Amino acid sequence: MCEPFAADYIGKDAKTKMPPNKRIKGLSPLSRNLLAAGEGDEVDFKKIPDGVSQEDLVAFANSDTGGQILVGVIEGIVGSAQVGVVRGCDVSDGAILQITNKAVSCIPPVSIKITIENLDAQPILRIAIPSSETRPHCTSKGIYNRRDGSRNRALHPNELLRIFLDTEARAFAERFEAAADRISNDLSTLEHSLDKSIKYMGDQLGWAESQMYDTESSLDEILRRTRGVEQSTGDITERFRALFRQDGRDDPVQKRERNKLVNRFIKAIDGSDDHLETIRSGGDLAMTSFTGLSPELTEEDGKLALQVAVDHVRRREDMRNYDVFCKAPKKCDEGELDAFCAIVGEGGEVIDGMKDRAKEALRLGFITYKGEVVGTAGLKKPKASYRTKVFAKAKSSQPPTKYPYELGWIYLQEIHRKKGQMTRLINELMPLAKGAGMFSTTRSANAIMQEMLAQLDFRAEGEAYPSTLQPDETLQLFLLDAEEARAIE
């Protein structure tokens, strides 16, 4: 029913510059047909220009066929049919501009074409709204609708989605077509360029073939010289090895390779329960093959590296047999007290009355190896009279009240020394003094004990004095100030 549209696009400057409108003295055949058909999917009647709304414009623009709005027309009944009856309306530039501004204010703007008809009688406006390629459109208030029969209705979400997808599909098709054209042009250019390149390469192949024999000859010469360099390097390496071994010097490369081999052996031993059990039981391991050794190492180096690895694992496993703990005397059973006294006796302490003295200590410390007591130490808080007597015998200038705690009964069987176990035990005992001053006495001849006390920041104080329990021995007083004790803690 609608004639083809030749609508002008209404741009943003429509408010200031109105497009030219077609003017007809009578009614066009199209308008007559629209009047006779009545309102429907493609036509709407409005009595006055103010009656044209943005909703009307976007409804036709969002439809599949577009539509026409006749302004200055009302509905009437002829016979039993509803038709359009011309009443005329304002067709001035102001009225047309009002409609045009509404079209421009839609989002996006709606394209319309306005024709003035029936100028000789009752003039009307025919507004042609094509189905838009930029749909969906909405009003400035965000209302989306479309034409449905003789009324406008809101677009359902599915309809709105379909319109969006159709619009994007068209846009994609246009972009794809443009891109395809560009690619086609680029391929043509590339094809031409390849033709030129292939021709050039063909020209060069003849020259390259002539040079091939010279290149092959050069490569042979390079390989020959490389083999010569490798041989010379090998000779120099052998000479250096011989010099290091002859003079007994440390070879840093050999040392590095030997250390790497030791670590490999340790890792291999740790990965084998059989190897670990052999070492734990006191056995040794032997190499059955020396393949894979670094050129820097001999078979003797391999044996030595294996022995170093075995010794390392054996020491590590042996350390797991030690345990260190401290107890209040009243929490020790008789067996523990007897073992404590026995070890102290091994250290030269008088056994008589030892158990009674041990029971008066603040804490007793034990070092065990496979469950057997092998070392001891004790933290005591002796009476003031005892401390005064000791400090007097040593002719100390320090007041005994500054050193309320005594560290004593320190002894570790010789086979278990130099393994860090006594240090572990002392570090367990000393915090129990809570940072207070501490003293200790040891035989003047006990160099090991004196060295250990020095490592714990004790200092010798006063003079050596005769031992009451062992008159043939002299004792030396050692002190640890309170501040230093707190620092250690």
LODRENMAR-881517 format. One record per residue (C-alpha): x, y negated, z negated. Coordinates in nm, 4 decimals. Layout:
BEGIN
X/Y/Z
...
//
This chain:
BEGIN
0.0000/0.0000/0.0000
0.2874/-0.2360/-0.0694
0.4703/-0.4050/0.2137
0.8506/-0.3791/0.2324
1.0190/-0.6265/-0.0016
1.2472/-0.9018/0.1147
1.2762/-1.0444/-0.2340
1.5418/-1.2949/-0.3285
1.7403/-1.2061/-0.6438
1.6547/-1.4483/-0.9221
1.9875/-1.5643/-1.0620
2.0776/-1.7414/-1.3858
2.0386/-2.0792/-1.2196
1.6715/-2.0203/-1.1384
1.5626/-2.2725/-1.4015
1.7411/-2.5492/-1.2185
1.7121/-2.4349/-0.8576
1.3985/-2.2526/-0.7464
1.4244/-2.0293/-0.4383
1.2055/-2.1211/-0.1416
0.8583/-1.9646/-0.1447
0.6529/-1.8521/0.1529
0.3287/-2.0455/0.1961
0.0224/-1.9080/0.3819
-0.2979/-2.0994/0.4567
-0.5236/-1.7981/0.4237
-0.5032/-1.4576/0.2593
-0.2488/-1.2137/0.3993
-0.3666/-0.8666/0.5057
-0.1661/-0.7236/0.2156
-0.3465/-0.9427/-0.0366
-0.6845/-0.8517/0.1118
-0.6034/-0.4835/0.0744
-0.4859/-0.5370/-0.2838
-0.8045/-0.7261/-0.3716
-1.0179/-0.4516/-0.2236
-0.8280/-0.1741/-0.4022
-0.8525/-0.3307/-0.7476
-0.6024/-0.3020/-1.0319
-0.3868/0.0109/-1.0397
-0.0323/0.1472/-1.0471
0.0882/-0.1073/-0.7911
-0.1273/-0.4154/-0.8485
-0.2380/-0.6367/-1.1351
-0.4669/-0.9429/-1.1440
-0.4025/-1.2538/-1.3541
-0.6385/-1.5496/-1.3856
-0.3690/-1.8133/-1.4462
0.0137/-1.8310/-1.4254
0.0373/-1.8306/-1.8071
-0.1158/-1.4839/-1.7993
0.1968/-1.3396/-1.6334
0.4202/-1.2027/-1.9112
0.7658/-1.0490/-1.9256
0.5951/-0.7182/-2.0095
0.4129/-0.7320/-1.6728
0.7329/-0.8007/-1.4816
0.9445/-0.5268/-1.6465
0.6562/-0.2771/-1.6161
0.6607/-0.2994/-1.2353
1.0420/-0.3249/-1.2173
1.0737/-0.0034/-1.4230
0.8232/0.1897/-1.2086
0.9215/0.4085/-0.9153
0.7293/0.2014/-0.6555
0.7324/-0.1532/-0.7919
0.4166/-0.3592/-0.7527
0.2350/-0.6891/-0.6912
0.0741/-0.9383/-0.9266
-0.2029/-1.1620/-0.7834
-0.2382/-1.4799/-0.9904
-0.5657/-1.6751/-0.9610
-0.7671/-1.3532/-0.9308
-1.0112/-1.1922/-1.1725
-1.1778/-0.8531/-1.1714
-1.5270/-0.8242/-1.0312
-1.7698/-0.5495/-0.9293
-1.8941/-0.5081/-0.5757
-2.1426/-0.2274/-0.5580
-1.9942/0.0230/-0.7995
-1.6290/-0.0600/-0.7294
-1.4007/-0.2917/-0.9230
-1.2307/-0.5370/-0.6926
-1.0356/-0.8575/-0.7163
-1.2233/-1.1876/-0.6913
-1.0288/-1.4986/-0.5901
-1.0759/-1.7934/-0.8272
-0.7646/-1.9928/-0.7466
-0.4956/-2.1237/-0.9809
-0.2185/-2.3771/-1.0269
0.0410/-2.3131/-0.7558
0.2620/-2.6100/-0.8309
0.6375/-2.5878/-0.8609
0.6024/-2.6059/-1.2388
0.3772/-2.2990/-1.2485
0.6116/-2.1051/-1.0198
0.9160/-2.2101/-1.2231
0.7432/-2.0880/-1.5389
0.7044/-1.7390/-1.3874
1.0565/-1.7450/-1.2479
1.2030/-1.8283/-1.5899
1.0220/-1.5317/-1.7421
1.1775/-1.3043/-1.4800
1.5232/-1.4458/-1.5474
1.4822/-1.3962/-1.9246
1.4266/-1.0216/-1.8888
1.7217/-0.7933/-1.9656
1.8610/-0.7520/-1.7080
1.6832/-1.0214/-1.5028
1.3978/-0.8933/-1.2842
1.4092/-0.9693/-0.9121
1.0823/-1.1193/-0.7801
0.9489/-1.2879/-0.4669
0.6588/-1.5351/-0.4928
0.4262/-1.6138/-0.2023
0.1641/-1.8929/-0.2092
-0.1531/-1.7894/-0.0217
-0.5019/-1.9213/0.0607
-0.3900/-2.2845/0.0605
-0.6954/-2.3906/0.2630
-0.9394/-2.2709/-0.0027
-0.8629/-2.1457/-0.3511
-0.4824/-2.0962/-0.3616
-0.3293/-1.7938/-0.5341
0.0203/-1.6636/-0.6087
0.1336/-1.3195/-0.4982
0.4346/-1.2001/-0.7012
0.6209/-0.9081/-0.5463
0.8319/-0.7027/-0.7947
1.0365/-0.4238/-0.6334
1.1362/-0.1069/-0.8161
1.4696/-0.2132/-0.9621
1.8045/-0.0495/-0.8968
1.9306/-0.1898/-1.2273
1.6514/-0.0494/-1.4423
1.5579/0.0036/-1.7156
1.4571/-0.3540/-1.7895
1.3265/-0.4873/-2.1170
1.1825/-0.8140/-2.2379
1.3886/-1.0656/-2.4296
1.2389/-0.9035/-2.7416
1.3659/-0.5594/-2.6411
1.0356/-0.4094/-2.5222
1.0626/-0.1370/-2.2570
0.7442/-0.0493/-2.0655
0.6175/0.0583/-1.7257
0.3022/0.0532/-1.5189
0.0513/0.3306/-1.5895
-0.2697/0.2977/-1.3893
-0.4182/-0.0456/-1.4487
-0.2249/-0.1113/-1.7684
0.1249/-0.1353/-1.9069
0.2512/0.1208/-2.1559
0.5680/0.1654/-2.3547
0.8341/0.3914/-2.2097
0.8745/0.7213/-2.3923
1.2301/0.7992/-2.5090
1.2589/1.0804/-2.2539
1.1484/0.8487/-1.9737
1.3932/0.5846/-2.0886
1.6727/0.8417/-2.0972
1.5843/0.9650/-1.7481
1.5936/0.6105/-1.6122
1.9315/0.5495/-1.7743
2.0676/0.8738/-1.6312
1.9316/0.8013/-1.2830
2.0847/0.4549/-1.2873
2.4207/0.5845/-1.4052
2.4082/0.8642/-1.1478
2.3573/0.6132/-0.8692
2.6380/0.3970/-1.0026
2.8648/0.7005/-1.0319
2.7814/0.8100/-0.6786
2.8699/0.4666/-0.5475
3.1958/0.4582/-0.7409
3.2762/0.8135/-0.6354
3.2123/0.7328/-0.2719
3.4370/0.4280/-0.2950
3.7060/0.6308/-0.4700
3.6781/0.9052/-0.2097
3.7302/0.6486/0.0636
4.0393/0.5172/-0.1126
4.1746/0.8690/-0.1622
4.1121/0.9494/0.2021
4.3030/0.6399/0.3055
4.5834/0.7224/0.0622
4.6038/1.0772/0.1974
4.6325/0.9468/0.5483
4.9126/0.7171/0.4404
5.0814/1.0011/0.2525
5.0514/1.2326/0.5506
5.2170/0.9749/0.7697
5.4918/0.9256/0.5128
5.5485/1.3013/0.4845
5.5786/1.3327/0.8588
5.8501/1.0695/0.8569
6.0252/1.2318/0.5593
6.0192/1.5778/0.7166
6.1640/1.4412/1.0354
6.4374/1.2658/0.8400
6.5140/1.5814/0.6412
6.5363/1.7799/0.9613
6.7889/1.5331/1.0928
6.9908/1.5645/0.7747
6.9888/1.9445/0.7644
7.2213/1.9621/1.0564
7.4731/1.7480/0.8702
7.4219/1.9435/0.5473
7.4907/2.2736/0.7189
7.8206/2.1422/0.8416
7.9135/2.0450/0.4876
7.8064/2.3759/0.3313
8.1267/2.5588/0.4060
8.3351/2.2813/0.2528
8.1146/2.2855/-0.0594
8.1459/2.6629/-0.0976
8.5207/2.6361/-0.0762
8.5212/2.3614/-0.3412
8.3086/2.5725/-0.5761
8.5490/2.8635/-0.5479
8.8342/2.6326/-0.6410
8.6428/2.4975/-0.9415
8.5675/2.8504/-1.0643
8.9305/2.9503/-1.0271
9.0472/2.6540/-1.2308
8.7779/2.7138/-1.4943
8.9018/3.0698/-1.5437
9.2502/2.9331/-1.5834
9.1362/2.6875/-1.8509
8.9505/2.9650/-2.0353
9.2613/3.1823/-2.0320
9.4780/2.8971/-2.1590
9.2286/2.8145/-2.4326
9.2199/3.1771/-2.5428
9.5989/3.1891/-2.5551
9.6147/2.8726/-2.7664
9.3508/3.0088/-3.0047
9.5447/3.3328/-3.0504
9.8650/3.1403/-3.1214
9.6923/2.9257/-3.3847
9.5475/3.2338/-3.5525
9.8872/3.3951/-3.5629
10.0426/3.0821/-3.7150
9.7790/3.0541/-3.9873
9.8114/3.4211/-4.0807
10.1896/3.4180/-4.0718
10.2205/3.1127/-4.2988
9.9332/3.2151/-4.5266
9.7575/2.8845/-4.4692
9.3852/2.8329/-4.5130
9.2208/2.8414/-4.1744
8.9090/2.6170/-4.1974
8.7418/2.7924/-3.9052
8.8129/3.1348/-4.0511
8.6902/3.0193/-4.3931
8.3669/2.8908/-4.2431
8.3042/3.2161/-4.0577
8.3870/3.4200/-4.3680
8.1380/3.2198/-4.5779
7.8727/3.2719/-4.3128
7.9436/3.6446/-4.3215
7.9185/3.6510/-4.7023
7.5777/3.4855/-4.6845
7.4664/3.7370/-4.4227
7.5746/4.0222/-4.6492
7.3903/3.8737/-4.9493
7.0743/3.8391/-4.7438
7.1059/4.1970/-4.6194
7.1601/4.3301/-4.9728
6.8589/4.1400/-5.1068
6.6504/4.2920/-4.8304
6.7334/4.6489/-4.9317
6.6055/4.8039/-5.2555
6.8608/5.0856/-5.2179
7.1517/4.8422/-5.1964
7.0273/4.6476/-5.4990
6.9856/4.9641/-5.7039
7.3371/5.0772/-5.6119
7.4824/4.7470/-5.7311
7.2718/4.7411/-6.0500
7.4015/5.0870/-6.1373
7.7620/4.9705/-6.0960
7.8233/5.1118/-5.7498
7.9841/4.9442/-5.4487
7.8944/4.9155/-5.0828
8.1155/4.9878/-4.7840
8.1011/4.8799/-4.4210
8.0492/5.1614/-4.1726
8.0888/4.9444/-3.8633
8.2674/4.6215/-3.7859
8.0900/4.5383/-3.4608
7.9589/4.1849/-3.4287
8.2364/4.0237/-3.6331
8.3415/3.6745/-3.5343
8.6656/3.6638/-3.3331
8.8068/3.4584/-3.6201
8.7748/3.7521/-3.8622
8.9554/4.0826/-3.8928
8.8181/4.4063/-4.0335
8.9991/4.3239/-4.3565
8.8187/3.9893/-4.3679
8.4911/4.1763/-4.3249
8.5679/4.4075/-4.6179
8.6652/4.1124/-4.8350
8.3442/3.9250/-4.7450
8.1362/4.2305/-4.8351
8.3084/4.2609/-5.1727
8.2481/3.8910/-5.2443
7.8804/3.9367/-5.1607
7.8523/4.2468/-5.3812
8.0206/4.0676/-5.6740
7.7858/3.7721/-5.6342
7.4761/3.9914/-5.6361
7.6100/4.1965/-5.9282
7.6665/3.8820/-6.1387
7.3244/3.7493/-6.0487
7.1522/4.0751/-6.1367
7.3536/4.1064/-6.4566
7.2441/3.7607/-6.5722
6.8861/3.8835/-6.5712
6.9720/4.1204/-6.8564
7.0271/3.8288/-7.0958
6.7649/3.6706/-7.3169
6.7927/3.3752/-7.5547
6.5475/3.2893/-7.8339
6.5234/3.1179/-8.1735
6.3243/3.2215/-8.4801
6.2550/3.0992/-8.8280
6.4194/3.3459/-9.0709
6.0871/3.4382/-9.2287
5.9616/3.5516/-8.8873
6.2604/3.7827/-8.8314
6.2283/4.1494/-8.9185
6.4979/4.3322/-9.1140
6.6499/4.4766/-8.7993
6.6950/4.1318/-8.6470
6.8457/3.9954/-8.9690
7.0870/4.2883/-8.9904
7.1889/4.2462/-8.6266
7.2381/3.8717/-8.6805
7.4624/3.9303/-8.9815
7.6608/4.2005/-8.8013
7.7437/3.9703/-8.5089
7.8361/3.6863/-8.7452
8.0639/3.9335/-8.9248
8.2357/4.0149/-8.5948
8.3193/3.6468/-8.5760
8.5128/3.6627/-8.9027
8.2408/3.5412/-9.1383
8.2286/3.7064/-9.4818
7.9428/3.9566/-9.4784
7.8762/3.9596/-9.8518
7.5642/3.7551/-9.9197
7.5279/3.6733/-9.5501
7.1685/3.7903/-9.5244
7.0629/3.5711/-9.8152
7.2356/3.2712/-9.6603
7.0729/3.3458/-9.3238
6.7281/3.3489/-9.4835
6.7842/2.9910/-9.6016
6.8551/2.8609/-9.2498
6.6139/2.6398/-9.0563
6.6387/2.8522/-8.7403
6.8339/3.1589/-8.6306
6.9363/3.1878/-8.2667
6.9871/3.5170/-8.0813
7.1500/3.6144/-7.7513
7.0524/3.9636/-7.6374
7.1828/4.1776/-7.3543
6.9539/4.4595/-7.2479
6.7764/4.4169/-7.5797
7.0893/4.4326/-7.7977
7.2034/4.1275/-7.9986
7.5421/4.0124/-7.8673
7.5575/3.6510/-7.9840
7.4274/3.4264/-8.2608
7.4012/3.0679/-8.3790
7.2125/2.9037/-8.6610
7.0754/2.5623/-8.7501
7.0897/2.4951/-9.1233
6.9763/2.2113/-9.3453
7.2039/2.2605/-9.6456
7.1633/2.0969/-9.9837
7.3135/1.7533/-10.0406
7.5599/1.8948/-10.2941
7.6990/2.1382/-10.0377
7.7381/1.8669/-9.7756
7.9092/1.6368/-10.0246
8.1543/1.9123/-10.1160
8.2382/1.9893/-9.7500
8.2907/1.6233/-9.6579
8.5072/1.5752/-9.9671
8.7276/1.8748/-9.8840
8.7739/1.7412/-9.5312
8.8521/1.3969/-9.6726
8.5911/1.2495/-9.4351
8.5213/0.8781/-9.4409
8.1646/0.9370/-9.3193
7.8703/0.9555/-9.5636
7.7238/1.3092/-9.5745
7.3721/1.1667/-9.5798
7.4073/1.0734/-9.2121
7.4483/1.4404/-9.1164
7.1653/1.6432/-9.2730
7.1895/1.9401/-9.0341
7.4642/2.1997/-8.9901
7.5296/2.4028/-8.6756
7.7019/2.7279/-8.7605
7.7342/3.1065/-8.7337
7.8256/3.0634/-8.3690
7.9683/3.3786/-8.2200
7.9422/3.5662/-7.8889
8.1047/3.8980/-7.8108
8.3999/3.8476/-7.5801
8.2652/4.0542/-7.2911
7.9657/3.8216/-7.2660
8.1541/3.4924/-7.2749
8.1915/3.2387/-6.9942
7.8456/3.3157/-6.8593
7.6689/3.0104/-7.0002
7.4637/3.2052/-7.2527
7.5917/3.0313/-7.5669
7.5249/2.6941/-7.4068
7.1676/2.8075/-7.3431
7.1270/2.9059/-7.7081
7.2762/2.5838/-7.8477
7.0476/2.3814/-7.6205
6.7546/2.5691/-7.7739
6.8674/2.4959/-8.1315
6.9835/2.1348/-8.1196
6.6478/1.9711/-8.0342
6.5142/2.1146/-8.3612
6.7309/1.8598/-8.5447
6.5109/1.5895/-8.3855
6.8023/1.3634/-8.3055
6.9450/1.3510/-8.6571
7.3174/1.3692/-8.7278
7.4759/1.7126/-8.7375
7.7983/1.8708/-8.8631
7.9752/2.1987/-8.8076
8.2817/2.3727/-8.9484
8.5044/2.6221/-8.7747
8.8342/2.7908/-8.8371
9.1280/2.5828/-8.7251
9.2529/2.8796/-8.5252
8.9234/2.9237/-8.3374
9.0138/2.7298/-8.0230
8.7138/2.8609/-7.8286
8.4668/2.7311/-8.0871
8.6401/2.3952/-8.1051
8.6321/2.3612/-7.7261
8.2597/2.4363/-7.7187
8.1861/2.1817/-7.9921
8.3802/1.9218/-7.7979
8.1675/1.9960/-7.4910
7.8607/1.9318/-7.7089
8.0065/1.5881/-7.8002
8.1066/1.6871/-8.1533
8.4275/1.5200/-8.2721
8.6846/1.6403/-8.5222
8.6610/1.4555/-8.8539
8.9030/1.4325/-9.1464
9.1620/1.6984/-9.2241
9.1681/2.0767/-9.2152
9.1035/2.2330/-9.5565
9.1315/2.5871/-9.7019
8.8324/2.8181/-9.6667
8.6732/2.9245/-9.9936
8.5627/3.2615/-9.8577
8.8850/3.3238/-9.6634
9.1716/3.1498/-9.8460
9.4221/3.2408/-9.5751
9.2225/3.0402/-9.3189
9.1721/2.6645/-9.2869
8.8528/2.4963/-9.1678
8.7988/2.1856/-8.9541
8.4960/1.9570/-8.9872
8.3199/1.8381/-8.6688
8.0496/1.5686/-8.6529
7.7796/1.4716/-8.4057
7.6286/1.1273/-8.4635
7.2549/1.0829/-8.4607
7.2521/0.8604/-8.1508
7.4485/1.1136/-7.9514
7.2212/1.3931/-8.0681
6.9187/1.2022/-7.9370
7.0950/1.1453/-7.6044
7.1562/1.5174/-7.5683
6.7951/1.5909/-7.6552
//
